[in-house]
């Protein structure tokens, strides 16, 4: 399930890079949302680092 989500995320990023924000089935600014999430995690210090660790653990488990 995680692999499918990451694949869809990668596809939506590539589509937005190629066609801009006007891709109809994406439904939003994917690159802007990812940038906002990374910025918010970076601004939270230790809590953001812990959240990144949890996200990493979820994506790397088998």
Backbone as CSV, one residue per row, in Angstrom:
resi,resn,N_x,N_y,N_z,CA_x,CA_y,CA_z,C_x,C_y,C_z
1,UNK,0.822,-1.190,0.000,0.000,0.000,0.000,0.869,1.258,0.000
2,UNK,1.932,1.225,0.783,2.830,2.376,0.841,3.496,2.608,-0.502
3,UNK,3.873,1.521,-1.177,4.523,1.649,-2.480,3.598,2.311,-3.495
4,UNK,2.324,1.983,-3.452,1.363,2.596,-4.371,1.224,4.083,-4.076
5,UNK,1.185,4.450,-2.813,1.076,5.861,-2.440,2.287,6.663,-2.873
6,UNK,3.476,6.099,-2.672,4.702,6.786,-3.083,4.757,6.903,-4.602
7,UNK,4.308,5.876,-5.308,4.287,5.930,-6.773,3.331,7.006,-7.277
8,UNK,2.156,7.104,-6.668,1.207,8.150,-7.064,1.735,9.541,-6.744
9,UNK,2.415,9.671,-5.618,3.009,10.955,-5.256,4.080,11.352,-6.264
10,UNK,4.933,10.403,-6.634,5.972,10.681,-7.622,5.365,11.045,-8.977
11,UNK,4.322,10.334,-9.377,3.651,10.641,-10.641,3.049,12.039,-10.619
12,UNK,2.419,12.402,-9.516,1.803,13.728,-9.446,2.854,14.828,-9.448
13,UNK,4.017,14.589,-8.842,5.093,15.590,-8.872,5.609,15.763,-10.290
14,UNK,5.839,14.655,-10.989,6.328,14.731,-12.371,5.307,15.424,-13.262
15,UNK,4.031,15.087,-13.097,2.989,15.722,-13.913,2.926,17.224,-13.648
16,UNK,3.077,17.631,-12.393,3.025,19.057,-12.084,4.255,19.776,-12.617
17,UNK,5.415,19.127,-12.597,6.615,19.746,-13.157,6.460,19.921,-14.661
18,UNK,5.902,18.918,-15.334,5.762,18.984,-16.787,4.664,19.936,-17.242
19,UNK,3.512,19.924,-16.564,2.353,20.656,-17.050,1.937,21.835,-16.175
20,UNK,2.610,22.062,-15.068,2.239,23.162,-14.179,1.091,22.769,-13.263
21,UNK,0.483,23.769,-12.655,-0.586,23.513,-11.686,-1.906,23.129,-12.340
22,UNK,-1.975,23.144,-13.655,-3.237,22.927,-14.359,-3.517,21.457,-14.675
23,UNK,-2.941,20.520,-13.948,-3.229,19.102,-14.171,-4.551,18.795,-13.484
24,UNK,-5.585,18.401,-14.235,-6.930,18.313,-13.658,-7.130,17.225,-12.606
25,UNK,-6.483,16.077,-12.709,-6.781,14.993,-11.775,-5.950,15.043,-10.496
26,UNK,-5.001,15.959,-10.401,-4.192,16.062,-9.180,-4.986,16.759,-8.087
27,UNK,-5.647,17.827,-8.400,-6.508,18.488,-7.430,-5.804,19.404,-6.458
28,UNK,-4.664,19.930,-6.803,-3.996,20.860,-5.902,-2.534,21.034,-6.259
29,UNK,-1.865,21.841,-5.467,-0.453,22.135,-5.663,0.373,21.141,-4.849
30,UNK,0.738,20.024,-5.447,1.443,18.957,-4.738,2.819,19.424,-4.276
31,UNK,3.558,20.064,-5.147,4.901,20.517,-4.795,4.834,21.574,-3.698
32,UNK,3.876,22.475,-3.780,3.701,23.484,-2.737,3.333,22.868,-1.398
33,UNK,2.483,21.849,-1.425,2.095,21.171,-0.182,3.275,20.443,0.449
34,UNK,4.082,19.775,-0.359,5.256,19.078,0.170,6.250,20.084,0.744
35,UNK,6.451,21.193,0.043,7.344,22.235,0.539,6.856,22.783,1.872
36,UNK,5.561,22.986,1.996,4.983,23.486,3.248,5.173,22.481,4.387
37,UNK,4.952,21.206,4.124,5.113,20.172,5.155,6.563,20.093,5.616
38,UNK,7.502,20.108,4.677,8.918,20.042,5.042,9.323,21.275,5.841
39,UNK,8.833,22.442,5.442,9.129,23.663,6.189,8.556,23.635,7.592
40,UNK,7.344,23.119,7.723,6.710,23.040,9.042,7.447,22.060,9.946
41,UNK,7.870,20.927,9.398,8.632,19.965,10.198,9.983,20.542,10.605
42,UNK,10.607,21.282,9.712,11.897,21.894,10.025,11.793,22.967,11.087
43,UNK,10.674,23.650,11.148,10.488,24.724,12.121,10.165,24.196,13.511
44,UNK,9.812,22.929,13.631,9.404,22.376,14.922,10.553,21.814,15.746
45,UNK,11.754,21.829,15.229,12.910,21.372,15.993,12.872,19.884,16.290
46,UNK,12.960,19.528,17.570,13.046,18.130,17.983,11.768,17.354,17.654
47,UNK,10.624,18.000,17.787,9.356,17.336,17.455,9.304,17.020,15.961
48,UNK,9.763,17.941,15.132,9.814,17.695,13.693,10.766,16.571,13.343
49,UNK,11.902,16.513,14.052,12.858,15.438,13.824,12.265,14.089,14.215
50,UNK,11.539,14.047,15.317,10.876,12.807,15.735,9.818,12.397,14.714
51,UNK,9.066,13.361,14.179,8.050,13.057,13.173,8.683,12.502,11.906
52,UNK,9.807,13.075,11.503,10.517,12.559,10.333,10.992,11.134,10.596
53,UNK,11.457,10.852,11.801,11.879,9.494,12.155,10.740,8.498,12.074
54,UNK,9.566,8.891,12.541,8.393,8.011,12.473,7.985,7.777,11.021
55,UNK,7.978,8.827,10.225,7.629,8.693,8.807,8.633,7.787,8.100
56,UNK,9.909,7.964,8.402,10.946,7.112,7.806,10.738,5.650,8.190
57,UNK,10.421,5.403,9.445,10.198,4.027,9.907,9.004,3.391,9.197
58,UNK,7.967,4.173,8.964,6.788,3.650,8.266,7.128,3.277,6.825
59,UNK,7.907,4.125,6.150,8.217,3.873,4.748,9.259,2.783,4.546
60,UNK,10.093,2.499,5.546,11.157,1.514,5.349,10.845,0.147,5.932
61,UNK,9.709,-0.020,6.587,9.395,-1.338,7.139,8.980,-2.291,6.016
62,UNK,9.152,-3.551,6.263,8.827,-4.556,5.232,7.517,-5.203,5.489
